[in-house]
Amino acid sequence: MGAALRVVGCGALDWSGKPAGQVALNASTQTPDGSKLSSTSGEVYDATGHPVGYTDFTKGRGPFWADDSRHVCSFVPPGADFVQEAPGTIWLKTLDGKARSVTSYGIFTGNAGPEVLACSISADRVVVAQRSFGWVTDVSAFTLSTGARLFQRTYPAQQMARVMASRDGLYLAEDRSVLGSPGVPGGGTVVRSLPDGTVLGQFADLEIIAFSWEGSVAVMVSKTRRIVLTMLWRSGLVIWSASFPNPAAGPQNFVPAIGVLARPASSDLAVSISLEKADSPTTEVWLISGGTGRLILSARVRPTFESSFF
């Protein structure tokens, strides 16, 4: 079944929105190509529910699936817990237990730690970020094969709210907006190319939460306009947009959970919009393809894909 969308409570869907089998377990995440499912306890299964490996989700930060759907990148703290203040280590692991260290990065403390933004076998690149007291203080990129640093950008205290990277680590999105205070400080989102750091685009009142596989389309949200949209971000052409649904109960300004799955070797995207805090939680799943968007599912389900926004 390969590249499919796995939805707990519904089954699998192909990229035309048609049924493509069942989800055989209560999976938490899927690989980028949909061929494997992982549970919160670390077991990894194929699409039929047979175990194919294990990755420890309880140690370190991550893991983060690589774009080949066979490796994971993760951080391991210096000690048995997060109390010891020291650099962490980026590890590249396989499901059969093989692992090698890439390089050391970041500081683990009670209020700070690093995470993986992108892990790309095809681009031989890992992109990581350091967060401290809720703010991003550094983004760096390294080659997976040698551990050589390709890029580093540091941020003053309480200046950078969020960052995310494309799956191949070629683009970095910086979001300076602050929840409740749009546009403060700096405002808007900036897209940079890596590793040279050149600014390629700037967007006011929009947060980028994901890129398509080949990087041409960005999924964005506007909390002030209460919409989610996809855009050819280099030209500014909006392909599709949808308003946030209103919750059945609770504050009407509630921001839904938005998940994104990029179709490998394509600009197609699956976007899920979930009202997790409503009395009757409903998830909408949209397919964005060929310059348009189509609603393929609206039900009480949970997709096994999510945004990688940090």
Secondary structure per residue as TSV (DSSP state, phi and psi in degrees):
chain	resnum	aa	ss	phi	psi
A	1	M	-	360.0	-22.3
A	2	G	-	53.1	-126.1
A	3	A	S	-74.0	98.1
A	4	A	-	-139.0	164.3
A	5	L	E	-98.2	121.5
A	6	R	E	-97.7	127.2
A	7	V	E	-130.2	110.5
A	8	V	E	-65.8	129.3
A	9	G	T	97.8	-6.0
A	10	C	T	-133.7	-42.1
A	11	G	E	116.6	-163.7
A	12	A	E	-98.5	147.9
A	13	L	E	-123.7	143.8
A	14	D	-	-86.0	-177.8
A	15	W	T	-80.8	9.6
A	16	S	T	-106.2	-2.8
A	17	G	S	92.3	4.2
A	18	K	-	-88.0	151.7
A	19	P	B	-57.8	141.1
A	20	A	-	-139.9	40.7
A	21	G	-	109.0	-171.2
A	22	Q	-	-116.8	153.4
A	23	V	-	-87.3	114.5
A	24	A	-	-81.8	-1.6
A	25	L	S	-156.2	171.0
A	26	N	-	-83.2	74.3
A	27	A	-	-74.8	153.5
A	28	S	S	-100.1	-38.3
A	29	T	E	-142.6	162.4
A	30	Q	E	-122.8	159.0
A	31	T	-	-71.6	162.4
A	32	P	T	-55.5	-33.6
A	33	D	T	-92.2	1.3
A	34	G	S	76.6	6.4
A	35	S	S	-82.5	-16.7
A	36	K	E	-136.8	153.2
A	37	L	E	-127.1	143.7
A	38	S	E	-123.4	148.5
A	39	S	-	-102.8	166.0
A	40	T	T	-65.8	-23.5
A	41	S	T	-84.4	-5.7
A	42	G	S	110.6	-13.9
A	43	E	E	-68.7	142.3
A	44	V	E	-119.7	133.5
A	45	Y	E	-125.1	156.3
A	46	D	E	-80.9	-178.6
A	47	A	T	-66.9	-17.2
A	48	T	T	-93.7	-3.4
A	49	G	S	97.9	5.4
A	50	H	-	-84.1	135.1
A	51	P	E	-66.2	136.1
A	52	V	E	-126.6	-2.0
A	53	G	E	165.8	-172.9
A	54	Y	E	-149.8	140.5
A	55	T	-	-139.4	131.8
A	56	D	-	-78.5	109.2
A	57	F	S	-87.1	-2.5
A	58	T	S	-97.4	-10.3
A	59	K	S	-114.9	132.0
A	60	G	S	75.1	-161.8
A	61	R	E	-119.6	127.6
A	62	G	E	116.1	-155.3
A	63	P	E	-79.2	166.8
A	64	F	E	-121.2	119.0
A	65	W	E	-60.9	134.3
A	66	A	-	-76.3	164.6
A	67	D	T	-75.2	-4.3
A	68	D	T	-92.5	-1.7
A	69	S	S	61.9	17.8
A	70	R	S	-123.9	-20.9
A	71	H	E	-115.7	163.3
A	72	V	E	-133.3	148.2
A	73	C	E	-107.3	137.4
A	74	S	E	-151.5	163.0
A	75	F	E	-103.1	143.1
A	76	V	E	-121.6	124.6
A	77	P	-	-69.5	163.9
A	78	P	S	-69.6	-26.5
A	79	G	S	-120.0	-165.7
A	80	A	S	-75.0	-15.6
A	81	D	S	-142.8	-169.8
A	82	F	S	-94.5	12.2
A	83	V	-	-77.2	-38.3
A	84	Q	S	-70.0	123.3
A	85	E	-	-87.8	105.5
A	86	A	E	-166.8	165.0
A	87	P	E	-63.3	148.2
A	88	G	E	-91.0	175.6
A	89	T	E	-123.5	131.1
A	90	I	E	-83.0	127.9
A	91	W	E	-118.1	142.1
A	92	L	E	-107.8	121.9
A	93	K	E	-126.6	156.4
A	94	T	E	-114.9	166.3
A	95	L	T	-72.9	-15.9
A	96	D	T	-91.1	11.7
A	97	G	S	96.5	-6.7
A	98	K	-	-73.3	141.2
A	99	A	E	-154.5	151.0
A	100	R	E	-145.6	147.4
A	101	S	E	-79.8	142.0
A	102	V	E	-95.7	-54.9
A	103	T	E	-172.0	169.2
A	104	S	E	-92.1	149.4
A	105	Y	E	-163.4	145.9
A	106	G	E	74.5	175.4
A	107	I	E	-127.2	130.0
A	108	F	E	-96.4	121.7
A	109	T	-	-140.7	-175.9
A	110	G	S	-66.5	-26.5
A	111	N	S	-117.4	10.5
A	112	A	E	-148.8	156.3
A	113	G	E	175.8	159.1
A	114	P	E	-94.4	158.6
A	115	E	E	-144.7	159.4
A	116	V	E	-87.4	132.0
A	117	L	E	-100.6	-32.4
A	118	A	E	-153.2	142.7
A	119	C	E	-136.9	104.2
A	120	S	E	-121.7	114.4
A	121	I	T	-72.8	-38.7
A	122	S	T	-65.8	-35.3
A	123	A	T	-97.7	-1.4
A	124	D	T	53.6	53.7
A	125	R	E	-149.6	141.5
A	126	V	E	-126.8	133.7
A	127	V	E	-114.5	130.9
A	128	V	E	-132.7	159.8
A	129	A	E	-138.5	149.1
A	130	Q	E	-109.9	131.7
A	131	R	E	-118.8	142.3
A	132	S	E	-140.0	123.8
A	133	F	T	51.2	41.5
A	134	G	T	86.0	-2.6
A	135	W	E	-118.5	148.1
A	136	V	E	-81.6	129.5
A	137	T	E	-113.3	-15.7
A	138	D	E	-160.1	144.4
A	139	V	E	-129.0	133.4
A	140	S	E	-137.3	154.9
A	141	A	E	-127.7	140.9
A	142	F	E	-133.1	154.7
A	143	T	-	-77.7	138.6
A	144	L	T	-70.2	-33.3
A	145	S	T	-74.5	-34.2
A	146	T	T	-120.7	-17.1
A	147	G	-	80.4	5.8
A	148	A	-	-68.0	137.9
A	149	R	E	-76.4	130.1
A	150	L	E	-101.7	-28.2
A	151	F	E	-158.5	144.6
A	152	Q	E	-150.1	135.8
A	153	R	E	-140.9	125.1
A	154	T	E	-106.0	156.0
A	155	Y	-	-128.7	141.0
A	156	P	-	-61.7	160.1
A	157	A	T	-58.4	135.7
A	158	Q	T	57.2	39.9
A	159	Q	T	-114.7	-36.2
A	160	M	B	-112.8	115.5
A	161	A	-	-78.9	-45.1
A	162	R	E	-148.6	152.1
A	163	V	E	-141.1	153.2
A	164	M	E	-152.2	160.6
A	165	A	E	-128.0	155.0
A	166	S	-	-67.5	163.1
A	167	R	T	-63.3	-27.1
A	168	D	T	-95.9	2.2
A	169	G	S	70.4	21.0
A	170	L	S	-89.3	-20.4
A	171	Y	E	-129.0	142.0
A	172	L	E	-123.8	127.1
A	173	A	E	-104.5	127.4
A	174	E	E	-112.6	125.5
A	175	D	E	-116.5	112.3
A	176	R	-	-92.1	-2.6
A	177	S	-	-71.2	154.3
A	178	V	B	-121.9	131.4
A	179	L	T	-55.4	126.1
A	180	G	T	91.9	-16.9
A	181	S	B	-137.1	71.4
A	182	P	T	-54.8	131.5
A	183	G	T	85.8	6.7
A	184	V	-	-118.3	130.8
A	185	P	S	-87.6	152.1
A	186	G	S	85.1	-53.8
A	187	G	-	79.3	149.9
A	188	G	S	74.8	-175.7
A	189	T	E	-121.8	139.2
A	190	V	E	-117.2	136.5
A	191	V	E	-108.7	127.7
A	192	R	E	-116.7	149.4
A	193	S	E	-86.5	146.5
A	194	L	T	-117.4	139.2
A	195	P	T	-99.2	6.3
A	196	D	T	-82.8	-15.8
A	197	G	-	79.2	8.4
A	198	T	-	-64.0	135.3
A	199	V	E	-75.3	123.5
A	200	L	E	-106.7	-21.2
A	201	G	E	-164.8	153.0
A	202	Q	E	-138.2	139.4
A	203	F	E	-138.7	125.9
A	204	A	T	-88.8	141.4
A	205	D	T	60.8	24.4
A	206	L	-	-136.7	136.3
A	207	E	E	-111.3	129.3
A	208	I	E	-85.8	125.7
A	209	I	E	-111.0	-11.3
A	210	A	E	-169.3	158.7
A	211	F	E	-117.7	156.4
A	212	S	-	-67.4	168.1
A	213	W	T	-56.7	-44.8
A	214	E	T	-92.0	2.2
A	215	G	S	88.8	0.8
A	216	S	S	-82.8	-24.7
A	217	V	E	-113.9	136.7
A	218	A	E	-114.7	140.5
A	219	V	E	-95.0	126.2
A	220	M	E	-128.6	155.6
A	221	V	E	-129.2	148.7
A	222	S	E	-123.9	112.8
A	223	K	T	-75.3	-24.9
A	224	T	T	-77.9	-38.6
A	225	R	T	-88.6	-9.1
A	226	R	T	55.5	54.2
A	227	I	E	-137.3	157.3
A	228	V	E	-119.8	140.5
A	229	L	E	-147.8	161.5
A	230	T	E	-116.7	142.8
A	231	M	E	-142.2	139.8
A	232	L	E	-73.2	94.1
A	233	W	T	-68.9	-22.8
A	234	R	T	-73.3	-31.4
A	235	S	T	-101.1	-18.1
A	236	G	T	84.4	7.2
A	237	L	E	-77.4	120.4
A	238	V	E	-81.5	126.4
A	239	I	E	-89.8	-41.8
A	240	W	E	-155.9	149.9
A	241	S	E	-150.0	155.1
A	242	A	E	-147.5	143.2
A	243	S	E	-77.4	149.9
A	244	F	-	-62.3	133.9
A	245	P	-	-70.2	151.2
A	246	N	-	-87.8	132.7
A	247	P	-	-66.8	150.9
A	248	A	S	-70.2	-25.0
A	249	A	S	-148.8	160.1
A	250	G	S	91.2	-175.4
A	251	P	-	-63.3	136.9
A	252	Q	T	-75.9	-10.3
A	253	N	T	-93.4	15.0
A	254	F	-	-61.4	133.6
A	255	V	-	-93.1	122.9
A	256	P	-	-71.8	163.2
A	257	A	E	-79.9	129.3
A	258	I	E	-120.3	122.4
A	259	G	E	-107.8	150.7
A	260	V	E	-138.1	134.4
A	261	L	E	-127.8	124.6
A	262	A	E	-92.6	132.0
A	263	R	-	-75.9	126.3
A	264	P	T	-55.5	140.9
A	265	A	T	55.9	40.0
A	266	S	S	-158.1	169.8
A	267	S	S	-100.5	1.5
A	268	D	-	-68.4	148.8
A	269	L	E	-138.9	148.5
A	270	A	E	-110.7	131.1
A	271	V	E	-125.0	125.6
A	272	S	E	-110.2	142.0
A	273	I	E	-126.0	116.7
A	274	S	E	-123.0	133.7
A	275	L	-	-98.8	78.6
A	276	E	T	-68.6	-23.5
A	277	K	T	-98.2	0.0
A	278	A	S	-77.5	160.4
A	279	D	S	-63.0	-35.8
A	280	S	S	-120.7	83.5
A	281	P	-	-63.0	131.4
A	282	T	-	-132.2	139.1
A	283	T	E	-115.1	129.6
A	284	E	E	-99.3	136.3
A	285	V	E	-120.5	123.5
A	286	W	E	-113.4	142.3
A	287	L	E	-105.2	126.2
A	288	I	E	-109.3	112.2
A	289	S	E	-157.0	144.4
A	290	G	T	61.5	30.3
A	291	G	T	81.8	14.7
A	292	T	E	-150.2	168.4
A	293	G	E	-121.7	146.0
A	294	R	E	-138.1	128.4
A	295	L	E	-75.6	121.0
A	296	I	E	-111.7	-11.8
A	297	L	E	-159.4	137.8
A	298	S	E	-144.4	104.0
A	299	A	E	-162.0	174.4
A	300	R	S	-84.4	80.5
A	301	V	-	-136.0	170.6
A	302	R	E	-132.7	116.9
A	303	P	E	-70.7	152.3
A	304	T	S	-95.7	19.1
A	305	F	-	-124.8	152.3
A	306	E	-	-151.8	165.0
A	307	S	-	-72.4	149.6
A	308	S	-	-101.3	28.7
A	309	F	-	-69.9	133.4
A	310	F	-	-109.4	360.0
